[in-house]
């Protein structure tokens, strides 16, 4: 399968929202993260414009994977830049290919060039083996727990 990884563009909004809805349905959550196209377009549009957001596109120009993160000063020391992964998603029928690794490698490269710390997470429902991160130099950090009210 031929694919290209590139920076997300505002023209990708519709397809990005479809994929993020798939991601949301994959994760067991009590509250929907999706509040409608208007909010989603505004928020995703800002992510595309102001942060690091990549998409993987197949020959038919369909988005088959995406990854995004933001660069921010550390909350205790503004001289330390932190790159935080927001989400990483590969369409279900494209898993087991090199698309996820390609997205991750470019995201990590950007983080290394622009930050002092990279923070990536894998949710409990993730199909990604933690060795994918460990083999790229990540080490386990703190664990996060979520309580939905």
N, C-alpha and C positions, 0 to 999 in steps of 0.2 A: 504494500500500500504506500502510495506517495502522499506525503504531507509536508506542509511548511509551517514553521512556528514564526510568528511575527507579533509585534505590538498590537494590542487591541485598538480598534478605531470606533468612533461613534456610530458608524454604519453597522457595526457588529452587535449593537444593543439588543435587538430582537432575539437573535440566536443565543447571546450570552444569557439573557433572562430565561430562555427555555432550558439551558443547561443548568443554571443555578436552581431552577425549580426541581430539576431531576436530582441534583445534589441534596436539596432539602428533603425530598421524599425518601432518599436513601438513609437519612439520619432520623432516628426515632426522637421526635420532639413533640412536646405538648402544644406549644404555640407556633404558629406559622411565622416564618421570617418574611414571607412575601405579603406585602400590603397593597399590591396593585401596581400596574404598569407605570403610572405617573411617578410614584415614589421610587420604584426600582430604576427607572430610566434616569432620574435625577441622581440617585446615589451611585449607580454604576457609571454614569457619565462622568461624575466627579472622580471616581476611582481611575477611570481610563485617562482622564486629563491630568491628574495630579499625582499619580502613583505608578507603580510598576505592575503592568497587566499584560500578560501574553495569552495568545490563543493559538491552538493548532488547527490548521485548516486542511481538509482533504481536497482531492482533485475537483470535487463538485462544489467547492467553496463552503462546505458545511463545517461548522465548528465541532471538532471532535475531542477537544481538551482545552483546559484553561488553568491558569495559575495567576495569583495576584498577591502582592505584598505592599507594605508601606514602610517608608523610611522615617524614623522618628528619633529625636534625642531620648536617651535613657531618662526615666522619670526621676532618678536621683542625681544624675550628673549629665548636664546638657552637652558636655564635651564628648560623651560616648554616644555614637550613633548606633541605632539598633534597626535591623531589617526584620520585620515580622510578617510571616506568611499569613494571609487571610483565608485563602482557600486554594485547593488543588483538586482538580476534577478531570477525569478522563471518561468519556462516554462509555457506557457499559460494554458495548460491542467492540470497543477498541482496546480494552484492557488486555494485558499480556503482550502488547506491542511495545515499541520503544518510545511511544509518544509521551507517557508520563515521565520517564527518565529524561527525555529531551527537554521537557518543560522545566523539570526540577533543576537540571544542570545549568540552564540559562538563568534561572532565578537565583541559584546559588552564586553563579559568576557575578551577577549584578550586586548581590549582597556583599560579596567579598570585596568588590571594587568600591563600595560606597558606605560600608558600615564596619563597626568594630565587633558587633554581635549579630548573629543570625538566629532567629527563633522560628522553628518549624514544628508543627504538631501533627499527630495522627490521632484521629478520633477512634473510639472503641469499635465503631462499625467499619473502620477502614480495612480495605483489602490489601493495603500496602504493607509489606513486611518491614519491620523497623530496621532491618539490615540495609535497606535501600538508603536510609539516612546515615546509619553508622559507617557504611562503606565510603561515604562522601565526606567524612571527617566530623560529623555531628557526634555528640555524646549525650547520654540521657541527662536531662535537667530535672526540674521539678515536675510533679504530676499535677494536673488540674482536675478538679471535680466540679460538676455542674449540678445545681438544684433548680428545677423549674417550679415556679409557684403558680 
